[in-house]
């Protein structure tokens, strides 16, 4: 560029830092709006609920299978880690409705799939980028919502317990707890009923 053998090139600036997470009230208000929205597709509402409640990434959400949803007709659990996480009743009803509608919306080439979010190609899950636009249209900023959810979850309980239940690494959860300003140094595992 200095010798004028090449035209001037402007490289756009792109921030790489983690954006400011949503506030707790904003996250819960967004979740209420998602659950009350009957116009948006069920798959988008289910994915948004999992991002807002359990801090799951879209790449992880699309890799869930129907076997990861455990329904005993009283309570619905989702196998994200160990033990499976219970779903609040409203989200459980949404997931049940989605599971009932799943075969009707699955392309003919993918009828026997076990993916919770089946893709267009036989035997393949949906691409995570397919959900990103509809989530944005619904008003759910996936990264900010996920960051907010995990930070609030690690403040409510011991980071290793939250990490194990949601499929996070315990060191990641501990780091997030420190960043959020919480401490669970007084937590002692074991039987506390004595």
N, C-alpha and C positions, 0 to 999 in steps of 0.2 A: 504494500500500500504506500509505503514511503517513496518507493522508486516509480510509482504510478504504473506499474505493470499489472496491477489488479485494482478493481474498483474498491472504493471505501466499503467496509463491511461493518455493520452495526450489530453487535451481539446483544440481544435483549436480556435484561436483568430478570432473574427468576429467584425469588427467595427460597432458600432450602431449609430454613429453620422451621421447627414445628409451630404451626399457627396457634394463636391464643385459643384454648379450649372454650367450649360453651359453658356458661354458668349452669349450676344445678337446676335452677328454676327454668331456665330456657330449655334445657335438655328434657325435663319432665313435661313442659308445655308442648314441646315438639312431639314427644311420645304420645301425649293425649290427642293431639291433632292427627297424628298418623293413625291411631287406633279408631278415631271417630270418622275418618275419611272413607266413605263407601264408594267413591268414584274411582280411586286409584286401584290398580291391579293388586290382587292378594299377594302375589310373589314379592312385589315391591314393598308392600306394607309389612310383610313378615321379615324381609331382609332389613328394613329400617328399624324394626323393633329389636332385632338381634344386635344391631350396631348400637342403638341407644341404651339398651338394657345390659348387654353382656360384653360390650367393647370388642366385638368380633370384627375382624377385617373382612372385606368383601371376598377376598381370595379364599379365606377360610369358610365363609358362609356358603359359597357355591360348591364347596367340596363336601358338604354335609350330605348324608344319605337318609333315606326314609327310615333306616334302621337306627339312626341316631335320635329319632323321636320316639320316646317311650310313653305310651298312653295306657294307663290302667283304668280308664273311664272315670276316675275320680280326680287324678292329678296327671298333668303332662310334664315330663322331664325331657331335657335336651342334653344329649351326651356331648359336652364340649371338653370335659376333663373328667376327673374322678373325684367325687361322685357326680352323677348327672345333675344338672342344675334344674330346679323346679321353675316352671313358667307361671307368672301371675295369671289368674283366671282369664282376664280379657285377652292376653296374648295367647294363652292356651286355646281359647275358642277360635281365635284367628288362625292358628296353626292347624287346628282340626278342620276348619273350613277349607283351608288351602290344600290339605291332604285329600279331602273329598273331591276337590275340583281338579286335582293333578292329572288324572288320566285323560280328562276331557281336553286339556290344553297342551298335552304332549304331542309333538309331531308323530305321524304314523310310523316313521322310521325308528322312533325311540320309545315305543310303548312299554317295553319290558325293562326300562331303566330303573335303577335303584337310587338315583340321585334325587335329592330333595329339590334341586333346581336343575332340571334336565336341559341339556343344550340341544342345538339343532342337529348335531352330528351324532350318529348312533353310538351309544355307550359313553358319551362324553358329557360332563357337566356344562352348565352355562358359563360363559366367560364373565369374569367379574366386571369388566368394562361395560357389559350390557346393562348392569344394574346402576352404574354410576350416574348416568344421565337422568333416569327416572327418579333416583333418590334426590338429586340436585333439584329437579323440578318440583318435588314434594317438599322441598325446604329443609332437607337433611344433609348438612355438610358432613360427609362420611368421616373424614379424618378428625375434624374438630369434635364431632359427637363421640367418636371412639376414644379420643384422648380424655374427654370430659368424663365419660363413663368409667374408664379404668381408674382414673384418679379418685373419683368419688367412691368407687368400690373398695380400693385399698385403704381408704380412710375409715371405712366401716368395719373392717375386720383385719385379722392378721394377713399380711401380704403373702406368705407361703400358702395359706389356706385358699385365698382368693385365686392365686396363680394356679394351683392344682385343679380347682373347680372349673376354671375357664380355659385351661389349656395353655396358660402362659408359663414362661420359665420363672422360677422363683426369684432369681437375681434381677430379672426385669421388673417384676412386681415390687421388689424391695427398693430398687432405684426410683421407680415411679412414686412410691410412698415417700421417700426422702424428698423428691422434687415437690410433692404436694404439701410437704410440711408436717406430715403425720409421724407418729412414733408408736410402735407396738412393742416396745422393749420389755413391757411387763407381762407379755403373753407367755404362758407356760403350757405346753401340750400335756395331755393326759386327762385322767378322770378327776373332775373338780367337784364331784358330788360328796366327797368325804368330808 
